[in-house]
Amino acid sequence: MPIYEYRCKKCGQVSEFLEEAGSQKKHVCQKCGSRAVEKVFSVFSARVSSSSSSGSSSSCPTGTCPLS
């Protein structure tokens, strides 16, 4: 299940909730108890590591990446 972030319209507290996609569950602010919360867009970061035995510093497996 994904984690969604909600911001309280009353106090501004941002809280995370684990819920099913498309859920209609009503959440309560964890700080002030208000039910006036809105879903906010979350940002995420992906980290990719490569383990190349060739000693090359290229991030593409073939070493011919046009973006490097």
C-alpha positions in Angstrom: 0.0 0.0 0.0 1.3 3.5 -0.8 1.9 6.2 1.8 0.0 9.5 1.2 0.6 12.8 2.8 -2.2 15.1 4.1 -1.9 18.7 5.2 -4.2 20.1 7.9 -6.1 23.2 6.7 -6.4 24.4 10.3 -2.8 24.1 11.7 -0.7 23.2 8.6 0.6 19.9 10.0 1.6 17.4 7.3 0.9 13.8 8.2 1.5 10.5 6.4 -1.0 7.7 6.2 -0.7 4.2 4.7 -3.8 3.5 2.7 -5.0 1.7 -0.4 -5.1 3.7 -3.7 -8.5 5.3 -4.2 -9.5 5.0 -0.6 -12.2 7.3 0.7 -11.1 7.0 4.3 -11.4 10.3 6.3 -8.2 11.2 8.2 -7.8 13.3 11.3 -4.9 15.7 11.9 -2.4 14.1 14.3 -1.5 17.4 15.9 -4.9 19.3 16.4 -7.5 16.7 15.7 -9.2 18.6 12.9 -10.9 16.6 10.1 -10.1 19.4 7.6 -7.2 17.7 5.9 -6.3 17.7 2.2 -4.1 15.3 0.2 -0.8 16.9 -1.0 1.6 15.8 -3.7 4.6 14.0 -2.3 8.0 14.0 -3.7 10.3 11.0 -3.8 13.9 10.2 -4.6 15.3 7.1 -6.3 18.9 6.2 -5.9 20.5 4.0 -8.4 23.9 2.4 -7.9 25.9 0.5 -10.4 28.6 -2.0 -9.7 30.8 -2.2 -12.7 33.9 -4.4 -12.7 35.4 -2.7 -15.8 36.5 0.3 -13.7 34.7 2.7 -16.0 33.1 5.7 -14.5 30.2 5.6 -17.0 26.8 5.0 -15.6 25.5 3.2 -18.7 26.1 -0.6 -18.8 27.4 -0.4 -22.4 29.5 2.7 -21.9 27.8 4.3 -24.9 25.1 6.3 -23.2 24.3 9.5 -25.3 23.3 11.4 -22.1 26.6 11.0 -20.3 
